[in-house]
Amino acid sequence: MKLSLLLFATLFSVSSHASLHKHYHHHHAHKHIAKRDGYAAPVPAPSSISPVENAADESSCGCVTVTTTIYGEATLIVDAAAPTAPISSTTTYSTPSSTPSSTPSSTSHSIVAPPAQIADKPSTPPSSPAAAKTAAPAPEPKPIAPELAPPKPKKQKPAEEPPKPKPVAKPSPSPEPKVQVSSSDSPAISASGNQWCMTYSPYTDSGSCKSANDVATDIASIKQKGFTSIRIYSTDCDGLQSVGDACEKNGLKLVAGVFIDAKGLSAAGEQVDALAQWAKWNLVEMVVIGNEAVFNGVVSVEQLAGFISESKQKLQASGYSGPVTTTEQNAAVIEENSSTLCPVLDVLAANIHPFFNGATVASDAGDFIATQISILKGACPDKDAYVLETGWPSAGGNIGVAVAGESEQREAIESIKRTVGDKVAFFSFTNDLWKGDLREQSFGCGHLF
């Protein structure tokens, strides 16, 4: 009976310790995994340590084993002559083997520890558990610093190459002067200060043609007022001869016009032929083909562009090499049709009247025209722009804030002269009483210069 009880107690103790060992092994492994990223690998065990005899598997761990029995505390199997520190009854310190054992011993418990804490290989087992307990404690070893890898040599910067000499830039050739689309034998368009051109019609108050003497008197007066050029609208009333001769006598230039009306392009072609036959190109500063012809609906933009091209050929064949253009009721007409008109025009031109805007007072007339010139230049950016007709009526009724009156006319003319006088043809030299509308009759402004 006593033998049975003793056997039962022994089996119970072994089973309990194995269960405890399994639990603790799992808990310890979990901690290692949790600290895997920052955990330093233990230093390998010295080769002088070898597994104790009767280990469960000689190749499994190579551990020094503490054995727990029912007779007392755990016993460290070491050499009795070598002192060692006391060991807990539940823990064995050992060094890891190259391959951990897959099957733990049912009577032992192993934990990885630094090599300094491991006793030398035992020569003979202790005679009794008491001998192990009474052994003198070993002095506490100093921790062994892990062996550091030798520092990597710093990369030396390659020696900097001396800077390469900058290539000497070759002097760029002087740009060739741009060739104008067309040039005139006469001097370039120029103004006398802030006055350039005055419009002129050789008609009496009844609409008949003026005599050559009357024309000469008018042209001489325009010269005295400081203008450098005269604009006529067509070749009728023998204008090329009478006005041309007067301009030549007074040293003025001529802006010659070809008028296009309901009679059509054939009638306008006759004027081009007359101009080509006259051919006093030293007097001609500019040729203007059409006056608000598109705005008035007498021709299409395409018809006008074609007619200008044909006329230029005739004039050039006759010896003219100056600028050819057309003029429309405002800058918008040129801008909207720029793709068709710009290729055939040498300069840009428009008739701009601030009064008909209705939102411009007389004192702002010059600024309004300056804005329109900018719009006009934007239609064909590589071309100069001029205003071939502008002014302010002295009578005939108001339009919005624009007041028709003598004082307002004077104020507007001064504003235009001061702001853009060298780019505009003032309209007109005298009142055109041969016209039917009072407002249209009242643009005469020669007396204000």
C-alpha positions as CSV (number, residue, x, y, z in Angstrom):
1,M,0.0,0.0,0.0
2,K,2.8,2.4,1.0
3,L,4.5,1.5,-2.3
4,S,1.4,2.4,-4.2
5,L,1.0,5.7,-2.5
6,L,4.7,6.5,-3.2
7,L,4.3,5.6,-6.9
8,F,1.2,7.8,-7.2
9,A,2.9,10.8,-5.6
10,T,5.9,10.5,-7.9
11,L,3.7,10.3,-11.0
12,F,1.6,13.3,-9.8
13,S,4.6,15.5,-9.2
14,V,6.1,14.7,-12.6
15,S,2.8,15.4,-14.4
16,S,2.3,18.7,-12.6
17,H,5.8,19.9,-13.4
18,A,5.5,19.0,-17.0
19,S,2.3,21.0,-17.3
20,L,3.8,24.0,-15.6
21,H,6.8,23.7,-17.9
22,K,4.6,23.7,-21.0
23,H,2.7,26.8,-19.8
24,Y,5.8,28.8,-18.9
25,H,7.5,27.9,-22.1
26,H,4.6,29.3,-24.1
27,H,4.5,32.5,-22.0
28,H,8.3,33.1,-22.4
29,A,8.2,32.5,-26.2
30,H,5.4,35.0,-26.5
31,K,7.5,37.7,-24.8
32,H,10.3,37.0,-27.2
33,I,8.1,37.4,-30.2
34,A,6.6,40.7,-28.7
35,K,10.1,42.1,-28.4
36,R,11.4,40.7,-31.6
37,D,12.2,44.0,-33.3
38,G,14.3,45.4,-30.5
39,Y,15.6,42.1,-29.0
40,A,19.3,41.4,-29.2
41,A,20.2,37.9,-30.0
42,P,21.9,36.1,-27.2
43,V,25.6,35.4,-27.4
44,P,26.3,31.7,-28.5
45,A,27.4,29.3,-25.7
46,P,31.1,28.5,-25.3
47,S,32.2,25.3,-26.9
48,S,33.4,23.9,-23.5
49,I,29.8,23.5,-22.3
50,S,28.1,20.2,-23.3
51,P,24.8,18.7,-22.4
52,V,24.5,16.6,-19.3
53,E,24.2,13.0,-19.4
54,N,20.8,11.4,-19.7
55,A,19.3,14.5,-21.5
56,A,16.2,13.8,-23.3
57,D,17.8,14.4,-26.7
58,E,21.6,15.1,-26.9
59,S,21.2,17.2,-30.1
60,S,18.2,19.2,-28.9
61,C,19.5,22.0,-26.7
62,G,22.9,21.4,-25.0
63,C,21.6,22.7,-21.6
64,V,22.6,22.5,-18.0
65,T,19.6,21.0,-16.3
66,V,17.9,21.6,-13.0
67,T,15.8,18.6,-12.0
68,T,12.8,18.9,-9.8
69,T,11.8,15.9,-7.7
70,I,9.5,15.2,-4.9
71,Y,12.4,14.9,-2.5
72,G,13.4,18.6,-2.4
73,E,14.3,21.7,-4.2
74,A,15.8,21.8,-7.7
75,T,19.4,20.6,-8.0
76,L,21.9,22.1,-10.4
77,I,24.1,19.4,-11.8
78,V,27.5,21.0,-11.7
79,D,31.0,20.3,-10.5
80,A,31.0,20.5,-6.7
81,A,34.4,22.2,-6.8
82,A,33.1,25.1,-8.9
83,P,31.0,27.6,-7.0
84,T,27.8,28.8,-8.5
85,A,24.9,31.2,-7.7
86,P,21.7,29.8,-6.2
87,I,19.2,28.8,-8.7
88,S,15.4,29.0,-8.4
89,S,13.6,25.7,-8.1
90,T,11.7,26.4,-11.2
91,T,14.4,27.8,-13.6
92,T,17.4,26.5,-15.4
93,Y,19.8,28.9,-17.1
94,S,21.4,27.6,-20.2
95,T,22.9,28.6,-23.5
96,P,21.0,28.1,-26.7
97,S,21.9,25.3,-29.0
98,S,22.0,25.6,-32.8
99,T,18.6,24.0,-33.1
100,P,16.0,24.2,-30.3
101,S,14.5,21.0,-29.1
102,S,11.0,20.3,-30.4
103,T,10.1,18.1,-27.5
104,P,10.8,19.6,-24.0
105,S,11.8,17.2,-21.2
106,S,9.1,16.4,-18.8
107,T,11.4,16.9,-15.8
108,S,13.4,20.0,-16.8
109,H,12.9,23.7,-17.7
110,S,15.4,25.7,-19.7
111,I,15.8,29.5,-20.3
112,V,18.3,31.2,-22.5
113,A,20.8,33.3,-20.5
114,P,24.1,35.1,-21.1
115,P,27.2,32.7,-21.1
116,A,28.8,34.3,-18.1
117,Q,26.0,32.9,-15.9
118,I,26.7,29.3,-17.0
119,A,28.9,27.0,-14.9
120,D,31.7,25.1,-16.5
121,K,31.0,21.5,-17.6
122,P,30.7,19.3,-14.5
123,S,33.4,16.7,-14.0
124,T,31.4,14.6,-11.6
125,P,27.9,15.0,-10.3
126,P,27.4,16.3,-6.7
127,S,27.1,13.7,-4.0
128,S,23.9,15.1,-2.7
129,P,21.4,18.0,-3.0
130,A,22.9,19.5,0.1
131,A,26.3,19.9,-1.4
132,A,24.8,22.0,-4.1
133,K,22.9,24.1,-1.6
134,T,26.0,24.8,0.6
135,A,28.3,25.8,-2.2
136,A,29.8,29.3,-2.0
137,P,28.2,31.8,-4.3
138,A,30.2,32.9,-7.3
139,P,31.1,36.6,-7.7
140,E,28.5,38.5,-9.8
141,P,30.0,38.6,-13.3
142,K,30.1,41.9,-15.3
143,P,27.9,41.9,-18.3
144,I,29.6,41.2,-21.5
145,A,29.1,43.9,-24.1
146,P,28.1,42.6,-27.5
147,E,30.8,42.6,-30.1
148,L,30.3,45.5,-32.4
149,A,31.0,45.4,-36.1
150,P,33.9,47.5,-37.2
151,P,32.8,50.9,-38.5
152,K,32.4,51.2,-42.2
153,P,35.0,53.4,-43.8
154,K,33.6,56.8,-44.8
155,K,33.3,57.3,-48.5
156,Q,35.6,60.0,-49.6
157,K,34.2,62.6,-51.9
158,P,35.8,62.5,-55.3
159,A,38.1,65.3,-55.9
160,E,36.2,68.1,-57.6
161,E,37.1,68.7,-61.2
162,P,38.3,72.2,-61.9
163,P,35.5,74.2,-63.5
164,K,35.5,74.0,-67.2
165,P,36.0,77.2,-68.9
166,K,32.8,78.8,-70.2
167,P,32.7,78.9,-74.0
168,V,33.1,82.4,-75.2
169,A,29.9,83.5,-76.8
170,K,30.2,84.6,-80.3
171,P,28.8,88.0,-81.0
172,S,25.4,87.6,-82.5
173,P,25.0,89.2,-85.9
174,S,23.0,92.4,-86.0
175,P,19.4,91.6,-86.9
176,E,18.5,92.6,-90.4
177,P,15.9,95.4,-90.5
178,K,12.4,94.3,-91.1
179,V,11.1,94.9,-94.5
180,Q,7.8,96.8,-94.5
181,V,4.9,95.3,-96.3
182,S,5.0,98.3,-98.5
183,S,6.9,101.5,-98.4
184,S,6.4,104.8,-100.1
185,D,8.9,107.0,-102.0
186,S,7.5,109.9,-100.0
187,P,8.6,110.4,-96.4
188,A,7.0,108.3,-93.6
189,I,3.8,109.5,-92.1
190,S,4.6,112.3,-89.6
191,A,2.8,114.9,-87.7
192,S,3.6,118.5,-86.8
193,G,3.5,118.1,-83.0
194,N,0.0,117.0,-82.1
195,Q,-1.5,117.7,-85.4
196,W,-1.4,115.4,-88.4
197,C,-4.3,115.5,-90.9
198,M,-7.5,117.4,-91.8
199,T,-10.4,116.0,-93.9
200,Y,-11.5,118.0,-96.9
201,S,-14.4,117.9,-99.4
202,P,-14.2,120.2,-102.5
203,Y,-17.9,120.9,-102.4
204,T,-19.9,124.2,-102.1
205,D,-22.7,124.6,-99.6
206,S,-25.1,123.5,-102.4
207,G,-23.1,120.4,-103.2
208,S,-21.4,121.5,-106.4
209,C,-17.7,121.3,-107.0
210,K,-15.5,124.2,-105.8
211,S,-13.2,126.0,-108.2
212,A,-9.5,125.4,-108.2
213,N,-8.9,128.8,-106.6
214,D,-11.3,128.1,-103.8
215,V,-9.6,124.8,-103.2
216,A,-6.2,126.4,-103.2
217,T,-7.4,129.0,-100.6
218,D,-8.8,126.3,-98.3
219,I,-5.6,124.2,-98.5
220,A,-3.4,127.2,-97.8
221,S,-5.5,127.9,-94.7
222,I,-5.2,124.3,-93.5
223,K,-1.4,124.6,-93.9
224,Q,-1.4,127.7,-91.8
225,K,-3.2,126.0,-89.0
226,G,-0.3,123.6,-88.6
227,F,-1.5,120.4,-90.4
228,T,0.9,118.3,-92.5
229,S,-1.7,116.2,-94.5
230,I,-5.0,116.5,-96.2
231,R,-7.5,113.6,-96.6
232,I,-9.9,113.5,-99.6
233,Y,-12.6,110.8,-100.0
234,S,-12.6,110.3,-103.8
235,T,-11.3,111.5,-107.1
236,D,-14.5,113.4,-108.0
237,C,-14.6,117.2,-108.7
238,D,-11.2,116.8,-110.2
239,G,-9.9,116.5,-106.7
240,L,-6.5,114.9,-107.6
241,Q,-5.6,117.9,-109.8
242,S,-7.0,120.7,-107.7
243,V,-6.3,119.4,-104.2
244,G,-3.1,117.8,-105.4
245,D,-1.7,120.9,-106.9
246,A,-2.6,122.9,-103.8
247,C,-0.9,120.4,-101.6
248,E,2.2,120.4,-103.7
249,K,2.2,124.2,-103.6
250,N,1.9,124.3,-99.8
251,G,4.1,121.4,-98.9
252,L,1.3,119.1,-97.7
253,K,0.9,115.4,-98.2
254,L,-2.3,113.8,-99.6
255,V,-4.2,110.9,-98.1
256,A,-6.0,109.8,-101.3
257,G,-9.4,108.1,-101.2
258,V,-11.3,105.7,-103.4
259,F,-15.0,105.9,-102.5
260,I,-17.2,102.7,-102.7
261,D,-20.9,103.2,-102.7
262,A,-24.1,101.6,-104.2
263,K,-22.7,102.0,-107.7
264,G,-20.5,99.1,-106.9
265,L,-16.9,98.1,-107.3
266,S,-16.8,98.8,-111.0
267,A,-17.3,102.6,-110.3
268,A,-14.7,102.4,-107.6
269,G,-12.3,100.7,-110.0
270,E,-12.5,103.7,-112.3
271,Q,-11.2,105.9,-109.4
272,V,-8.3,103.5,-108.9
273,D,-7.4,103.8,-112.6
274,A,-7.6,107.6,-112.4
275,L,-5.3,107.6,-109.4
276,A,-2.8,105.3,-111.2
277,Q,-2.8,107.6,-114.2
278,W,-2.2,110.7,-112.1
279,A,0.7,109.0,-110.3
280,K,2.1,111.9,-108.3
281,W,3.3,109.5,-105.7
282,N,5.7,111.9,-104.1
283,L,2.6,113.7,-102.7
284,V,0.7,110.6,-101.6
285,E,1.1,109.5,-98.0
286,M,-1.6,106.8,-98.0
287,V,-4.3,105.4,-100.2
288,V,-7.6,104.6,-98.6
289,I,-9.9,102.2,-100.5
290,G,-13.4,102.3,-99.2
291,N,-15.0,104.5,-96.4
292,E,-17.3,102.5,-94.1
293,A,-18.1,100.3,-97.1
294,V,-18.7,97.1,-95.0
295,F,-20.6,98.9,-92.3
296,N,-22.9,100.5,-94.9
297,G,-23.5,97.1,-96.5
298,V,-22.4,98.1,-100.0
299,V,-19.8,95.2,-100.1
300,S,-18.9,92.1,-98.1
301,V,-15.6,91.8,-96.3
302,E,-14.5,89.2,-98.8
303,Q,-15.3,91.5,-101.7
304,L,-13.6,94.4,-100.1
305,A,-10.4,92.4,-99.4
306,G,-10.3,91.1,-103.0
307,F,-10.8,94.6,-104.4
308,I,-8.0,96.0,-102.2
309,S,-5.6,93.3,-103.5
310,E,-6.5,94.1,-107.1
311,S,-6.1,97.8,-106.6
312,K,-2.7,97.5,-104.9
313,Q,-1.4,95.6,-107.9
314,K,-2.6,98.4,-110.2
315,L,-1.1,101.1,-108.0
316,Q,2.2,99.3,-107.6
317,A,2.4,98.8,-111.3
318,S,2.1,102.5,-111.6
319,G,5.0,103.1,-109.3
320,Y,3.2,103.5,-105.9
321,S,4.9,101.7,-103.0
322,G,3.2,103.4,-100.0
323,P,0.7,102.0,-97.6
324,V,-2.8,100.9,-98.7
325,T,-5.7,100.5,-96.3
326,T,-9.5,100.9,-95.8
327,T,-11.4,102.6,-93.0
328,E,-14.5,101.4,-91.2
329,Q,-17.1,102.9,-88.9
330,N,-15.3,101.7,-85.8
331,A,-12.5,99.5,-84.6
332,A,-14.9,96.5,-84.0
333,V,-15.5,96.0,-87.7
334,I,-11.8,95.6,-88.4
335,E,-11.3,93.4,-85.3
336,E,-14.2,91.1,-86.2
337,N,-12.9,90.6,-89.7
338,S,-9.2,90.7,-89.0
339,S,-8.4,87.3,-90.5
340,T,-9.7,88.5,-93.9
341,L,-8.6,92.1,-93.8
342,C,-5.2,92.0,-92.1
343,P,-3.4,90.2,-94.9
344,V,-4.3,92.9,-97.4
345,L,-3.9,96.0,-95.3
346,D,-0.6,97.8,-94.8
347,V,-1.8,99.9,-92.0
348,L,-5.1,99.9,-90.0
349,A,-7.6,102.7,-89.9
350,A,-11.1,103.5,-88.6
351,N,-13.5,106.4,-88.3
352,I,-14.0,106.9,-84.5
353,H,-16.5,109.5,-83.2
354,P,-16.8,109.6,-79.4
355,F,-20.0,111.6,-79.7
356,F,-21.9,108.7,-81.2
357,N,-20.9,106.5,-78.3
358,G,-23.5,108.3,-76.2
359,A,-21.7,107.5,-72.9
360,T,-18.7,109.8,-73.4
361,V,-18.6,113.5,-72.5
362,A,-16.7,116.0,-74.5
363,S,-13.8,116.2,-72.1
364,D,-13.2,112.4,-72.4
365,A,-13.2,112.3,-76.2
366,G,-9.4,111.9,-76.5
367,D,-9.3,109.0,-74.0
368,F,-12.1,107.2,-75.8
369,I,-10.2,107.4,-79.1
370,A,-7.0,106.2,-77.5
371,T,-8.8,103.1,-76.3
372,Q,-10.2,102.4,-79.7
373,I,-6.7,102.8,-81.3
374,S,-5.5,100.1,-78.9
375,I,-8.3,97.8,-79.9
376,L,-7.6,98.5,-83.5
377,K,-3.9,97.7,-83.1
378,G,-4.8,94.4,-81.4
379,A,-6.6,93.3,-84.5
380,C,-3.4,93.2,-86.5
381,P,-0.6,93.6,-83.9
382,D,2.2,94.1,-86.4
383,K,0.6,97.1,-88.1
384,D,0.3,100.8,-87.2
385,A,-3.1,102.2,-86.6
386,Y,-4.7,105.5,-87.4
387,V,-8.0,107.3,-87.0
388,L,-9.1,108.8,-90.4
389,E,-12.1,110.7,-89.2
390,T,-13.0,112.1,-85.8
391,G,-14.6,115.2,-84.3
392,W,-17.6,116.6,-82.4
393,P,-20.7,118.3,-83.7
394,S,-21.6,121.9,-82.7
395,A,-25.3,121.4,-83.2
396,G,-28.0,118.7,-84.0
397,G,-29.1,117.3,-80.6
398,N,-27.6,115.2,-77.9
399,I,-27.0,111.5,-77.6
400,G,-26.9,110.3,-74.0
401,V,-24.4,112.3,-72.1
402,A,-22.8,113.5,-75.3
403,V,-23.9,117.1,-75.8
404,A,-23.8,118.7,-79.3
405,G,-22.8,122.4,-78.8
406,E,-20.1,124.9,-79.7
407,S,-18.4,124.9,-76.3
408,E,-18.6,121.1,-76.1
409,Q,-17.1,120.8,-79.6
410,R,-14.2,123.0,-78.6
411,E,-13.7,121.0,-75.4
412,A,-13.7,117.7,-77.3
413,I,-11.3,118.9,-80.1
414,E,-8.9,120.1,-77.4
415,S,-9.1,116.7,-75.7
416,I,-8.5,114.8,-78.9
417,K,-5.7,117.0,-80.0
418,R,-3.9,116.8,-76.6
419,T,-4.3,113.0,-76.4
420,V,-4.0,111.5,-79.9
421,G,-3.7,114.5,-82.2
422,D,-0.7,113.0,-84.1
423,K,-2.7,109.9,-85.1
424,V,-6.0,111.3,-86.3
425,A,-7.6,113.2,-89.2
426,F,-10.0,115.8,-87.8
427,F,-13.4,116.0,-89.4
428,S,-14.0,118.4,-91.0
429,F,-12.5,121.6,-92.3
430,T,-15.8,123.5,-92.6
431,N,-19.5,122.6,-92.0
432,D,-20.9,120.5,-94.8
433,L,-24.1,122.3,-95.5
434,W,-24.7,120.2,-98.6
435,K,-25.6,117.3,-96.3
436,G,-29.2,117.0,-95.3
437,D,-28.9,116.2,-91.5
438,L,-28.2,119.1,-89.1
439,R,-25.9,117.1,-87.0
440,E,-23.9,115.8,-90.0
441,Q,-23.7,119.4,-91.3
442,S,-22.2,120.7,-88.0
443,F,-18.8,118.9,-87.7
444,G,-16.7,121.8,-89.2
445,C,-13.9,122.5,-86.8
446,G,-11.2,124.3,-88.9
447,H,-11.9,127.5,-87.1
448,L,-10.8,125.9,-83.7
449,F,-7.1,125.6,-84.9
